[in-house]
Amino acid sequence: MTRQEITEFYGKHHQRLYNISLRILKDSGEAEEVMQDTILKFVSSEGTFGSEAQVSAWLARTCIRASIDRLRSRKREEAFLADYALQEAAEEPAEEQLRGPVPDVMQIRAALESLPDPYRLVLNLVLIEGLDYREIAGLTGQKETTLRSLFSRGKNKLTLILNKI
């Protein structure tokens, strides 16, 4: 597709895809990302689509699936972060009173994002995505023992960051 064709294609489909995604995600930023990812996926694919109706159906289906995947990922992440906050509150109620409130979901997310890449990756894959070390080893090519070590160190670093909040 030429630049002009991509611009016309975007103009024709972006609002519909954005609305579909927004209804599912209820977050305009994420809906915008899913809409853009869907259009990019179509533009970069070399598949042949027959009619305009088939293109429109493919776009809608892809956008819906991507939105649902994003929603599931967000829910898993929020569940983990909420569980972490509850666990911290249950384990150290006296210390919590001394240091202030338990970090909220956004603070935990920010702390997780501030970790170096290897730790953040392993923590995300284990705690949020629910993968075991064998699966992660298959994905990354690292040894399971290395991944366990990264997880332990990453968890300790995350705890230190959260205790400062």
N, C-alpha and C positions, 0 to 999 in steps of 0.2 A: 504494500500500500504506500502511496505517496503521502507526503506531509499534508497536502490538501485533503486527500481522501480520509486520512486519520482525523483531521480537524472536523470534517463534516460528519464522520462516523461518531466522534465524541459528542458533537453538538446534538446529534439525533438521539443518542441513547443515554447520555450521562444522567439526566434528571430522573428518568424512570428507574435506572439501576440504583441511584442514590436513594430514592424514595423506598424502594424494596428493602434495601439494606438498613435504612433508618428505622423502618417499622420493626425490624427484627432486633437490631442492636440498641435502639433508643439512645444513640450517641452520635452526634453529627460528625465528629472527627473520625471515628472508626468507620462510619458509613461512607465517608468520603474515600478513605483508604481502600475499602472493599470495592467500591465502585471503580476506582482507578485500577486496582489489581485485576478486576474482571475485564475491563476494556483492554488493558495491556496484555492479558492472557489471550484474548481474542486476536488482537492485532499481531502478536508475535507467533500465533499458531499458523500453521500452514495448511490447516484442514480446509476442505471444501464444503461449503454450506450451500444448499440449493436456493431456497427462496428466502425472502426477507423475514417471513414468519419463522423459518427454521433458525435463522440467525438470532432473532428476537427471543425465541424460546430457549436457545442455548445460553444466551446472555443471562436471562432471568434465572434459569436453573443453576448456572455457575455462580451467580451472585447470591442466590439463596443458600446454596451449600457453603460458600465461603463465609457468609454472615453467620450461619449456624455454627460452623467450625470456630469462628472467632468468639462467639457467645459461649460455647462450651469451654474454650480455653480460658476465657475471662472468669467463668464460674469456678473452674478448677483452681485458678490462681487465687481468687477471692476466698474460696473455701480454705485453701492452705493457709493464707494469711490470717484469716479469722481464727482458724484452729491454733495457729502459732500464738496469736495474741491471747487466746483463752488459756493455752498451756502455760504461757509465761505468767499470766495472772494467777492461775491455780498453784503454780510451783512456789512463787515468791510473793505472797500477799503483803507481808510486812515491808519488804524492800520496795514494792510498787508504791506503797503509801509514802515512802521516803523520797523516791525519785520522781514522782508525778504519775500522770496517766500512762496507760499502756499505749504504745504506738498504734496509730490507725493504719488502715490498709495502704493509704498513699505513702506514708512514711516507710512502711515495710517494703513496698515496691521500690521506692527511691533507694533504700538501703541495699536491696538486692541488685539494683541496676548499678550501684557504685562499686560492686565487687569486681575484681579482675576477671577477665573473660573465662579462664578455665573453671574457676569456682562457680561463677554465675551460670555457666552452661550446665555443669553437673547438677547444681541445686535445682535449676529449672526442670531438667529432664527427670530427676528422681522425684522431687516433691510436687511439682505442678503437673508434669506430663504423666507421671506414674510409671516410668520405665524402670526396669531393674538394671543392675550393673552389667549383666551379660548383654542385654539389648543395647545399652549405651556403648559397650565395648565394640559391638558389631558395627555401630554407626560411626564411631570416632576412630576406631583402630587402636585404641589405647587398652592397656591391660586392666582387668577388673580391680586388681589391687591398687593401681594408680588412681582409678576412679573413686574407690573407697576413701583413699587418702585425700583426694581433692574435695570430696564431699565433706569429710570430717573437718578439714581445715576451713573450707568455705562456710560451713555451719558455725564454726567458732568465730570467724571474722564477722559474719552476719550478726551473731549474738552481741559481739563487742560494739558494733555500730549501733544496734538497737538499744543497748544499755545506755549509750550516750544521749539518746533522744529524750 
